[in-house]
């Protein structure tokens, strides 16, 4: 019945007490310390459970006489960062943020090249794969799109070479949107979809988050494409445009720290860490309830622009009412005509 007990009891009965008994027999713990690895802490069900686990580990091993180290891998969710910075825990923790200094692009490119080479030599339909395949340009394209995230690269490899009855180069074309998937079961990004669904499902106010994402994913690229001089790409600008109080955008995005980064500066530049997130949000079959409808986003932003226009802010966001009003009207007319 141990697995029905609390985490504290499980730690005591399964780890602490056995190690203590081993130590009492005269066993000498020399050399490197024991290392306990906890991978994907943020994927445990329940934010309170995750935070409680960190505290339990500290209490269990904080004064433990033996050399035990604990390595925890996790996305930098806000509630976990708060737990690790508690005055009781913080002195015992060393943080290593892989995204700060480490660039994975070279490793990802090597991984993709090696994996595709293995597919070419081991796949049952290898004789039908064209050569050379894939081209250097395609490898660079996939590396760039991975945004330094190995999950994107590994998802591609598993899909392309994972079915012995499908041609790998056809599967790669599906990944690159050069040919459509065959049926609902043919899901190229199944693992990536699960990741994004998991992160977005834990958000408290998803409608507020979708408003911000709509501006980042749909409005800003439209502005850039048309040569409009200003984008809404900081928390300060986003608060102003959405008529929110200062700090609301930053609070809104705080639960998405693993996929969206807000700088600590006063303006709060917003940066989407995963390029593949855009494709996910704009595909209704992949994103489901998190789908961003282009026409709805344009219409909503036109409405916000109208409010600014009424407030005599024609010099900036009021202009967006006219701009996106025309865009949304045009898009809706196209839907009616076609």
C-alpha positions as CSV (number, residue, x, y, z in Angstrom):
1,X,0.0,0.0,0.0
2,X,3.1,2.2,-0.1
3,X,2.0,4.0,-3.3
4,X,-1.2,5.2,-1.6
5,X,0.8,6.9,1.2
6,X,2.1,10.5,1.1
7,X,5.2,11.5,-0.7
8,X,7.0,12.0,2.6
9,X,6.2,8.5,3.7
10,X,7.3,7.1,0.3
11,X,10.6,8.9,0.5
12,X,11.2,7.7,4.1
13,X,10.3,4.0,3.5
14,X,11.7,3.5,0.0
15,X,14.8,5.7,0.0
16,X,15.8,7.3,3.3
17,X,15.5,4.3,5.7
18,X,17.0,1.7,3.3
19,X,20.1,4.0,2.8
20,X,20.4,4.5,6.6
21,X,20.2,0.8,7.3
22,X,22.9,0.2,4.6
23,X,25.0,2.9,6.2
24,X,24.6,1.3,9.7
25,X,26.0,-2.0,8.5
26,X,29.3,-0.3,7.9
27,X,28.9,0.1,4.1
28,X,31.3,2.9,3.0
29,X,29.9,5.5,0.7
30,X,32.9,6.7,-1.3
31,X,33.5,8.4,-4.6
32,X,30.7,10.2,-6.3
33,X,27.5,10.9,-4.5
34,X,24.3,9.0,-5.2
35,X,22.2,10.9,-7.7
36,X,18.4,10.9,-7.9
37,X,17.1,12.2,-11.2
38,X,13.6,13.5,-11.5
39,X,12.7,14.2,-15.2
40,X,9.7,16.3,-16.2
41,X,8.7,17.5,-12.8
42,X,6.3,20.0,-14.5
43,X,4.4,17.1,-16.1
44,X,3.2,15.7,-12.7
45,X,-0.5,16.2,-12.3
46,X,-1.2,19.2,-10.1
47,X,0.9,22.3,-9.5
48,X,0.5,21.9,-5.7
49,X,1.9,18.3,-5.9
50,X,4.9,19.5,-7.9
51,X,5.8,22.2,-5.4
52,X,5.1,19.9,-2.4
53,X,7.5,17.3,-3.9
54,X,10.3,19.8,-4.0
55,X,9.7,20.7,-0.4
56,X,9.6,17.1,0.6
57,X,12.9,16.4,-1.1
58,X,14.5,19.3,0.7
59,X,13.2,18.2,4.1
60,X,14.2,14.6,3.5
61,X,17.7,15.3,2.2
62,X,18.5,18.7,3.6
63,X,20.3,17.3,6.7
64,X,20.9,13.8,5.4
65,X,24.3,12.5,6.5
66,X,25.1,10.6,3.2
67,X,26.1,12.2,-0.1
68,X,23.0,12.4,-2.1
69,X,22.4,14.8,-5.0
70,X,19.0,15.4,-6.7
71,X,18.9,16.5,-10.3
72,X,15.5,17.9,-11.3
73,X,14.6,18.6,-15.0
74,X,11.7,20.9,-15.6
75,X,10.4,23.7,-17.7
76,X,10.7,27.0,-15.8
77,X,7.1,27.3,-14.7
78,X,6.4,30.3,-12.5
79,X,5.1,28.3,-9.5
80,X,8.1,26.1,-9.5
81,X,10.5,29.0,-9.7
82,X,8.7,30.5,-6.7
83,X,9.2,27.2,-4.8
84,X,12.9,27.0,-5.6
85,X,13.5,30.6,-4.4
86,X,11.9,29.9,-1.0
87,X,14.3,31.1,1.7
88,X,14.5,27.6,3.1
89,X,15.2,25.9,-0.2
90,X,17.2,28.4,-2.2
91,X,20.6,28.0,-0.3
92,X,20.6,24.3,-1.3
93,X,19.7,24.7,-5.0
94,X,21.9,25.4,-8.0
95,X,20.0,26.4,-11.2
96,X,21.3,25.6,-14.7
97,X,19.2,27.2,-17.5
98,X,20.1,25.5,-20.7
99,X,18.5,28.1,-22.9
100,X,20.6,31.0,-21.5
101,X,24.0,30.2,-23.0
102,X,23.7,26.8,-24.7
103,X,22.7,26.8,-28.4
104,X,21.4,23.4,-29.5
105,X,21.2,24.1,-33.3
106,X,24.5,22.4,-34.2
107,X,23.5,19.3,-32.2
108,X,20.0,19.2,-33.6
109,X,21.4,19.5,-37.2
110,X,23.8,16.6,-36.5
111,X,21.0,14.6,-34.9
112,X,18.7,15.1,-37.9
113,X,21.4,14.3,-40.5
114,X,22.4,11.2,-38.6
115,X,18.8,10.0,-38.1
116,X,17.8,10.6,-41.7
117,X,21.0,8.7,-42.8
118,X,19.9,5.8,-40.6
119,X,16.4,5.8,-42.1
120,X,17.9,5.7,-45.6
121,X,19.9,2.6,-44.7
122,X,17.5,0.7,-42.5
123,X,14.0,1.5,-43.7
124,X,12.3,-1.5,-45.5
125,X,11.5,0.8,-48.4
126,X,15.0,2.2,-48.7
127,X,15.3,1.4,-52.4
128,X,12.5,3.8,-53.2
129,X,14.0,6.8,-51.3
130,X,15.6,9.3,-53.7
131,X,19.2,10.4,-53.4
132,X,20.4,12.7,-52.2
133,X,17.8,12.9,-49.4
134,X,17.1,15.1,-47.7
135,X,18.9,18.1,-49.2
136,X,21.1,20.4,-47.1
137,X,18.6,23.1,-47.5
138,X,15.8,21.0,-46.0
139,X,18.0,20.0,-43.0
140,X,18.7,23.7,-42.3
141,X,15.0,24.5,-42.7
142,X,14.1,21.8,-40.1
143,X,16.9,22.9,-37.8
144,X,15.8,26.5,-37.9
145,X,12.2,25.5,-37.3
146,X,13.1,23.5,-34.2
147,X,14.0,26.7,-32.3
148,X,16.6,24.8,-30.3
149,X,14.1,22.3,-29.0
150,X,15.0,18.7,-29.4
151,X,11.3,17.6,-29.0
152,X,10.6,19.1,-32.5
153,X,13.5,17.3,-34.1
154,X,12.7,13.9,-32.4
155,X,9.0,14.2,-33.4
156,X,10.0,14.7,-37.0
157,X,12.4,11.7,-37.0
158,X,9.8,9.4,-35.3
159,X,7.1,10.3,-37.8
160,X,9.3,10.1,-41.0
161,X,10.9,6.8,-40.2
162,X,8.3,5.3,-37.8
163,X,6.0,3.4,-40.3
164,X,7.6,0.6,-42.3
165,X,4.7,0.7,-44.8
166,X,5.1,4.4,-45.7
167,X,7.7,6.1,-47.9
168,X,9.9,8.3,-45.6
169,X,10.3,11.0,-48.2
170,X,6.5,11.3,-48.6
171,X,6.2,11.6,-44.8
172,X,8.9,14.3,-44.8
173,X,6.8,16.2,-47.4
174,X,3.8,16.0,-45.1
175,X,6.0,17.5,-42.3
176,X,7.0,20.3,-44.6
177,X,3.3,20.8,-45.7
178,X,4.1,19.8,-49.3
179,X,1.5,17.1,-49.3
180,X,-1.6,16.6,-47.0
181,X,-1.7,13.9,-44.3
182,X,-3.7,10.8,-45.2
183,X,-6.6,10.6,-42.8
184,X,-7.1,11.7,-39.2
185,X,-4.8,9.0,-37.8
186,X,-1.9,10.4,-39.8
187,X,-0.7,13.0,-37.2
188,X,2.9,14.2,-37.9
189,X,3.2,16.2,-34.7
190,X,1.4,14.0,-32.2
191,X,4.0,14.4,-29.4
192,X,4.4,18.1,-30.0
193,X,0.6,18.5,-29.9
194,X,0.5,16.8,-26.5
195,X,3.2,19.1,-25.2
196,X,1.4,22.3,-26.3
197,X,-2.0,21.0,-25.1
198,X,-0.4,20.1,-21.7
199,X,1.1,23.6,-21.3
200,X,-2.0,25.5,-22.4
201,X,-4.4,23.3,-20.4
202,X,-2.8,24.5,-17.2
203,X,-3.5,28.1,-17.9
204,X,-6.1,29.8,-15.6
205,X,-7.5,32.3,-18.0
206,X,-7.1,30.8,-21.5
207,X,-9.3,33.4,-23.2
208,X,-7.0,36.2,-22.0
209,X,-4.0,34.2,-23.2
210,X,-5.6,33.7,-26.6
211,X,-6.1,37.5,-26.9
212,X,-2.3,38.0,-26.4
213,X,-1.4,35.1,-28.6
214,X,-3.7,36.4,-31.3
215,X,-1.8,39.7,-31.4
216,X,1.6,37.9,-31.4
217,X,0.8,35.2,-33.9
218,X,-1.7,36.9,-36.3
219,X,-1.7,40.7,-35.9
220,X,2.1,41.4,-35.7
221,X,3.0,39.3,-38.8
222,X,0.2,41.1,-40.7
223,X,1.7,44.4,-39.6
224,X,5.2,43.4,-40.6
225,X,4.1,42.1,-44.0
226,X,2.3,45.3,-44.8
227,X,5.2,47.5,-43.8
228,X,3.4,49.0,-40.8
229,X,6.1,50.7,-38.6
230,X,5.0,49.5,-35.2
231,X,4.3,46.0,-33.7
232,X,2.7,45.2,-30.4
233,X,5.5,43.1,-29.1
234,X,6.1,44.2,-25.5
235,X,4.0,43.7,-22.3
236,X,3.7,47.5,-22.0
237,X,2.2,47.9,-25.5
238,X,0.0,44.8,-25.1
239,X,-1.5,46.2,-21.8
240,X,-2.2,49.5,-23.5
241,X,-3.7,48.0,-26.7
242,X,-5.9,45.5,-24.8
243,X,-7.0,48.2,-22.4
244,X,-5.6,46.2,-19.4
245,X,-3.9,47.6,-16.3
246,X,-0.1,47.6,-16.3
247,X,1.3,44.2,-15.6
248,X,-1.7,42.2,-16.6
249,X,0.0,40.8,-19.8
250,X,3.0,39.7,-17.8
251,X,0.8,38.0,-15.3
252,X,-1.3,36.4,-18.1
253,X,1.8,34.9,-19.7
254,X,3.5,33.9,-16.5
255,X,2.1,30.3,-16.8
256,X,3.6,30.0,-20.3
257,X,7.2,30.6,-19.3
258,X,8.3,27.4,-21.0
259,X,7.2,28.5,-24.4
260,X,7.0,32.3,-24.2
261,X,9.6,34.6,-22.6
262,X,9.0,38.1,-21.2
263,X,12.1,40.1,-20.5
264,X,12.6,41.6,-17.0
265,X,12.9,45.1,-18.4
266,X,10.1,47.7,-17.8
267,X,8.9,47.4,-21.4
268,X,8.8,43.6,-21.2
269,X,9.7,42.4,-24.7
270,X,7.8,39.2,-25.6
271,X,9.5,36.4,-27.4
272,X,7.9,33.1,-28.5
273,X,10.6,30.4,-27.9
274,X,9.1,27.7,-30.1
275,X,8.6,28.6,-33.8
276,X,6.4,25.5,-34.1
277,X,3.9,27.0,-31.7
278,X,2.6,29.3,-34.5
279,X,1.8,26.3,-36.7
280,X,0.0,24.6,-33.9
281,X,-2.2,27.5,-33.0
282,X,-3.2,28.2,-36.6
283,X,-4.2,24.6,-37.3
284,X,-7.7,23.8,-35.9
285,X,-7.1,20.1,-36.2
286,X,-4.0,20.2,-34.0
287,X,-4.9,22.9,-31.5
288,X,-8.7,22.2,-31.1
289,X,-10.0,24.6,-28.3
290,X,-6.8,26.6,-28.5
291,X,-7.2,27.4,-32.2
292,X,-6.7,31.0,-33.2
293,X,-9.2,32.0,-35.9
294,X,-7.7,34.7,-38.1
295,X,-11.0,36.4,-38.9
296,X,-12.1,36.5,-35.2
297,X,-8.7,37.9,-34.1
298,X,-8.8,40.6,-36.8
299,X,-12.4,41.6,-35.9
300,X,-11.5,41.7,-32.2
301,X,-8.5,43.9,-32.8
302,X,-10.5,46.2,-35.0
303,X,-13.0,46.6,-32.1
304,X,-10.1,47.4,-29.7
305,X,-8.9,49.9,-32.3
306,X,-12.3,51.5,-32.4
307,X,-12.2,52.0,-28.6
308,X,-8.8,53.8,-29.0
309,X,-10.3,55.8,-31.8
310,X,-13.1,57.0,-29.6
311,X,-10.5,57.9,-27.0
312,X,-8.9,60.2,-29.6
313,X,-5.8,58.1,-30.0
314,X,-5.9,58.2,-33.8
315,X,-2.1,58.7,-33.9
316,X,-1.4,55.0,-32.8
317,X,-3.9,52.3,-32.0
318,X,-6.9,54.2,-33.5
319,X,-5.3,53.7,-36.9
320,X,-5.4,50.0,-36.3
321,X,-9.2,50.1,-36.2
322,X,-9.3,51.3,-39.8
323,X,-6.5,48.9,-40.8
324,X,-7.9,45.8,-39.2
325,X,-11.5,46.8,-39.8
326,X,-10.7,46.6,-43.6
327,X,-8.8,43.4,-43.1
328,X,-11.6,41.6,-41.2
329,X,-14.3,42.9,-43.5
330,X,-12.3,41.6,-46.5
331,X,-11.7,38.2,-44.8
332,X,-15.4,37.8,-43.9
333,X,-16.5,38.8,-47.4
334,X,-14.2,36.2,-48.8
335,X,-15.7,33.5,-46.5
336,X,-19.2,34.5,-47.7
337,X,-18.2,34.5,-51.4
338,X,-16.4,31.1,-51.2
